[in-house]
Amino acid sequence: MIAEDAAHSTDGSSPPVPTPHPVPAQRAVPDPYPDSYAVPGPQPAPGPPPGFGAPYPYPTLWPDPALLHRPRRRWGRVIGLVATGLTLACAAAGGLAVVLVPPVLDQLAAAGTQTPGTAPSPQPDDKLSVRQAWVKERIDAALAVQREALLAGDEKAYLSVVEPTATDALDRLRIQFRSLRAMQVAAWTDRGYQPSPSPNDEWQVRLSSTPCFVVAVCNESRTPSFMRWRIEDGRAVLAYWEPGDKDGGAPWQTDELVALAGARTVVATTPVFERELPMLLREAEKAAKVADRYAVGTPPTRYPVYYADSREWERWYGGHPPDWAGGVAIPVTRERYELVLNGAYLTRAGLGELMRHELAHASSLAGAGGGYGSWWLVEGLAEEAGANGAKPAAYPAMAEVRRFVKKWNRDIELAAPGEKTPESEVAGRYGVAYLAVHRLVARFGFAKAMAFFKSVLHFRKEAALAAPEQLGVSWAAVERDLVDYVRRTAR
């Protein structure tokens, strides 16, 4: 599931209509089959400072036999699409879905500020803006020391800007440094702040930062942090630091992590799960190959995947996801999603399906502006990626789908399940969304189905307008066909 609510925005601008990305011709598939189709390409084996976007939870998977006292399969709402129809508050995050390289981010961060070393020393009767410019220069210099030390792996230099008596800040930043190094941070950028005076001759700053893992080019994340600085002998000294989200923060801000990186993913967890890392990385790498095919535009340079225990599950990214969820895709910005998996429910047998589902959200929704009545399309596409070419008969919740279809009102544009929705009904709704998208791809081919997805979710067109343009058929005719297919398959 995705975090549908909204990705935070620091500038409050409205997103311009993005330039369409042509769907690669090689994504077309052979003539559709009535019940299955081939996913193109080789197959792997049998989202105060603004906060992070609300998560798209993914229902947990079939449990291990040792856990049979738990519900067979726990489902949850898909993203926050509920009434807003996937108006990912991403829509407020302004801007096209672009990849920003560190030099560009540095330029953005410096926009509107004076060149370092040029701010005049403030005098007692100077305006606040003069004092701010001078203080910001010194804080910028301290942040530059931290950035260079982080990339060089020099922990002592990284902590050298912190007041020696600020033990909380030292401990927290030591954790952040070690976690980022474990995740192979390759670039770091800061932006978007103006120091403001606070008591005790300190200056408070709300900062947005972006780490790039393994490679030095990535989508911006704008991870917030809050800090207070003092100026001593013309040098900025950090007196206080904490994650900028009031309920939590990015995993690497709050917990010491261990990690492994592959060609497409970076998998991180707490030391208690370190022995699981090789298995998690193998599954993530296989899932990424599938998810890349569902990308609208350029796939992410790396998919960050975090494996949480029960405590971290409740805290990371401001958390509090539903108990039934097995994983969430968080839109840390409109262009970047990061994944958190719930270690309390996952089993190895279902891990691949979950990762394919969540990574498909990260690849297909990056840059999306929202849609109308699109819950079925968002989650159906992710379930289709999770199934990875398997026939609908193999869908693990088909029994729940059959029960749901008996009382279904035959409206494909389903509302997302609510907090109080019974688990069996949630499973049924997911299944209907999956079967509808499966049929869409089987009938029209992968390329046209993805073009329809992009038109609805990225360009925010209603299905009634997108269907004739992308599928060559009226939406009424398409919907009738999808409903008939779901009913036939769920008999």
N, C-alpha and C positions, 0 to 999 in steps of 0.2 A: 504494500500500500504506500501511497505517497502522502506527503504532508501537504494537504491541499489548502489549508487555510490561507497562508500567505507567507511569502518570504519577506523579510524586512527590507526597508529601503532607507537609505540615509539622506536622500535628497528630496523625497516626496514627489518626484516628477512622474508624469503619466507616460506609459510606454508608447513609443511611436510604433506604427504598424511595421513589423519586420519585413525585410526583403525575403521573398520565398526562396527556399533552398530546393533546387530540383531533386527529385527522387531518383537515385541511380537506376539506370535501366536494368542493371544486372540483378536487381532485387525481384524482378518478375519471376513468377513461378509457372510450372506447366499448367495445362488445363486443370481446373479444379475438380476434385473428387467429391462425391456426395457427403462423405463423412470425415475425410482427412485430406491433408495436403502436405507437401514437402516444404519445410522451411529452407530457403536457399542457403547454400554454403555448407561446409563440413559440420557435422553434428558431434558434440561431445558424447562420450560413453554414457549405455542404458542408465532541506528547505531549510527623564530617565531614558536609557538607550533602548533602541528597538531590539526586539528579541528575534529568535529564530522562528521560522514558519512552523505551523502546526503539522504534526506528522501524519503520514498516510500509513496507518497500521496494517499489517498483514496478518491474517488469521494463522494461528499456530497449526502445526502439522500433526499427522497421525502419531500418537505417542508410542514410546518404547513399551513393550509388554510389561516392564517393571513399573510403569506409571499408569496402569489401567484404572486406578482409582480416580484419575482425572477424566474430564469429558473427552470423548473420542477425538473430536476435532473442534478446536475453539476458533471462532471466527470473529471478525470485528469489522468496524466501519472501514470503508475505504476512505482514504484521504479526508479532507474536510469538505468534500464536495457537497455534502448534504444539501442545504437549501440554496447555496450560492452557486451550484453548478460549476464547481471547480474554478471559482474566481480565486485562484491561488492568489493570496495576497501578493503573490508574485506580481500580479498585474500592477501593483503599486510600486514595484521595484524598478520601474523605468529603465528604458534602454533596450537595445537589441541583445540577442543572445550572442555574445562575442567572447572571444578568448583574449585576455589581457596579459601581456608579458610584463615582467617586473619593471622594465624601464618606463613603460607607459603608465603603470600604476604610480611610480615615483613622480612622474610629471603631473598626474592628476592630484596627488597629495600635495604637491608644491604649488598648485595653481592658486594664484591670488596672494601668495606670500612673498616676502622679500628674499633675495638671495642670501644664503647663509653668510653670517659675518657682517651684514650691512645694516642691521637694526641698530639705531642709536641707543646709547645707554639712557635709560629713563631718568628724568629729573623729578623732584617732588611735585611740581605743578603740571606734569605731563598728563595727557589724557590716558584713559585706560587702554585704548588701542595701541598706544606707543609701548606701554609696559607689556601688553600681551605679545606684541611682535618680538620684543627682546627676550621674553621668557620662552616663547615658542622656539626661537633659535637654539636656545640651550637645551631644551627638551629634545628637539630634533637631533642634536649632536649626541645626546645620551642614547636615543633610540637607534641611531646609526651604529654606535658602539655595540649595542645588543645584537643588532642584525648581523654585523660582521662576525661577532663572536659565535652566534648561533650557527652560522653557515660554516665556520671554521672548526666547530666542535670544542670551543674553549669555554668551559663552564665558569671558570674563575672570572674571566673577562665579562661574561654575560651578566654575572651577579655584581660586578664592580660598581654599577651605577646605583645600587640599592643601599639605602642607609643601613649601616651595620646593626643598628638596634631594631630595625624593622623585621623582626624574626618571621612574622606571618608572611610578609612579602617575599622574603628570602626562600622560605620553604615552598611557597606556591610556585615561584618562578623557577626554582630548581626542578620541581616536578615537570613544569611545562618544557623546560629545556631538554630534559632527559627523554620525555615522551616524543617531542618533535624530532630529536636525533634518532630515536628508535624507528620512527616512521620515515626516515631518510629525507628530511626536509632539504629541498634543493633551492628554494627561493623564499623570501619573506618580504612583504611590503606592508607599510602602515599608511593610513590616510584618514582624512575626514575629522580633524579635531581643531578646536580653538581653546586654549587654556583659559579658565575663568578663576578669579580669586576666591579663596575659601579661608576659613579661620586659621589662626596660627601661622600666618604668612605662607600658606601653601597655595598651590595652584592645582585645581582638579581638571582632569582630562578624560574624555570618553573617546576611545580610539577604536578604529576598525582595522583589522589585520587580516592578511591572507597568506597562509602557507601553501607552497606547492611541494608536493611529495615526489621524490625520485627525479622528476624532470623540472626544469626551471620555468616552464610555461604552463599556466593552468587558468581555469575560470576563477574569478574573484569570489571570495567567501565572505568578506566583511565581518569576520568574527569579532564581536565587541569585547572590550575590556574597560575597566574603570581604574583610574590611578590618581594619586596625589603626589605632587612634586614640591620640593623646596629648592630655592636657589642659594647655594653656599659658595662664597668666593668665586662667583661668576660661573658656577657649574650646577647643572640640574642633578638633584639627588632624589631618588624614588623613595617616598615614605610609606606608600600604601598601594596595593594592587589586588584586584579580584576580577573574576570573569564578569563581563558586562551584562549578562543575562541574569535577572534577579532570581530565577529558579534553578540555575545551574550553569552550564557552559559547554563548550566543545569538550569531548573526552580528553584531548591532550592538554586542556587548561586545568582540569580538575583531578586527574588521576595519573599515576605513573604507569605507562603502558609498555608492553613488549609488542613487537611487530615483525612482519615479514612482507616483502614486496615482490611482486611478480611483474610480468610484462604489461598487465592491464589493471592490476588491483594492488592496493595496500591494505593488509588485514592487521588490525591491532586489537589487543585485549589486555586485561589486567594479568599480572604474573600468575595468578591462580589457574589460569587457563592456558599458560604458555605451551604446554605439551600438545594442545589442540591446534596450534598455529599451522603446522604443515598441512594437516587435513583441511582446515579452513581455507588456506591459500589455494590448494588444489581445486576445491569446489568453486571458489570465487573466480579463479582464472577460467575455468570451463564455462561458468555462467556469463562471464564478461564477453566471451566470443559470441554467445547468443544475443546478449543485450546490445552489442554493437550494431547488430543488424536492424534493430528497432530505433536507432538514433535518427532524430529529425535534425539534419545538419551534421556537424562533426561530432563524433563520440567524445566523451570526456577523455582527457589525457590519462587520468587514473581514476578508478573508482575507490574512494575510501570506505572501508567496511569495518565497523566496530562490533565486537562480540562482548555483550554485557552480562554480568551476573545480576541477581535481583536488585541489589542496591544501586548499581550504576544504571540499570534499566529505568529506574525511577528518577534519575537525576540528569543524565546526559542530555544536552540541548534543552534544558528546561523541562524535559520529559513529562512525567505523569501520563504515559500512554495507557490505553485500556489493558486490563489484566489478560484479556483474551488474545492480545496481539503477539505474534511471533517475531515481528520485525517492523521497522518503520523506515521510510525514506524521507529524510528531512531536507526541505529546500532552504539551505543556508543563505542562498540568494536565488534570484530568478533563474540564474544560469547554472547553479551548482547544487547537486543533491549529495548528501552523505547518508550512509546506511547504518542502522543500529539493529543488531539481532538479539533477541531475547534468549539467553542461554538457558533459562529455566524450563523452556518447553521444546527446544530443538532436539531432533534426533538425526543421526547421520543419514538415515534413509530418506528424509524429506528435506535435507539441507540444500541440495541442488535446486529443487523446485522453488524454495523460498528465495534463494539468491538470484535465480533467473528472473523471478517476479520483481524483486526490488530493484535490481540493476536495470531492468527494462523501464521502470519508472524513471530512474536517473538519466537514462539515455533518451527516452522519448519525450520527456517533459521539460528538459532543460530549455529555457527560453520561452516556454509556453505562457500565454496570457490568460488562459481560462477558456471556458466554453459554456454552452447552454444545455442543461440536461445531459451532461457528459459523463456522469459517474460510471455508467455501463461501459463506455468506450475506454476510459482510463483504466479501470480495473480489468475489463475484459481483455484488453491488450496485454496487460501484465500477466494475467492468468494464461493467456495463449503462449506467451514467452515461457512461462513456467512449465507448461505442458511439453514444449519443445518438440512439436510434431506428433505427439501421441494422439491416438484416436479418442474421441469423446467417451467411448465406452470405458476407457481407463481412468477417467476423471474420478478422483477419490471421493468426492461428495455427491455422486450421481443419485444416490438414494434420497438425499436431502433436496436435490433439484427436483426430482419427481414429485415429492410432497408439496414443494412450493408451487410448482407449475399448476397443480390441481386447483389452486385458489388465485392464481395469477390473473391480473386484469389485462394481460397481453400488451402491455405498454413496455416497449424496449427501453425507453428512457427512464429507467428505474431510479428512485430516490435511494440515496445511500442508507444503509441500516443505521438505526439510532443506538444510543447507549443502552436502552432497555430492550432492544430487539432480541428475541430468542435466538440462540446459537444456530438452531436448525434452519431458521428463516434466513439468517445472515449467510449461511452456506448456500442456501438456495438462490439467493440474489447474486452471489458471486458466480454461481454456476450458470445462471441465465446470461449474465454478462459475458462469461467465457464462451458459451455456445454461440451467442450472437456474433461476437468478433470472429470466432472460428469460421462461421458460415460466411461472414463478410469477406474474409481472406480467400476462402475456398471458391467462392463464386466470382469475385472480381480480380483476384490475384493480389500478391503481396504489395506490389508497387502502388496500385490504385487504392488499396485499403489504407496504406500509410499516408497517401496524399489526402485522403478523406480525414484521417486522424489529424493530420497537420492543419488542414483547413479549419476544422472545428476547434481544436485545442490551442493552436498557435495563432490563428488569425481570427478566432472567436466568431466564426460563422455558425449560424444555426444549421442543423442537419438538413432542413428543407432547402437551403441554398447550396450547401456543400455537396449534397448527393448528385444533383444534375451536373454540376461542374466537374466533379472528380470521378464519379461512377457512371455518368451518362444515363442515369435512371432517376425518376422522381423518388423523393424520400418515402412517400406513401407506399410506393411499390417495393422499395427496399425493405421497409419495416414489415410489410406483410410477409415477405419472404423469410425474414429473420424470425418472426413470430412462428410461422409454420414450421420452420426447421427446429426451433427450440421445442415446440410441442411434440413433433414427431420423434425427436431424439430422446426426450424425457418420458416417453410412454412406459 
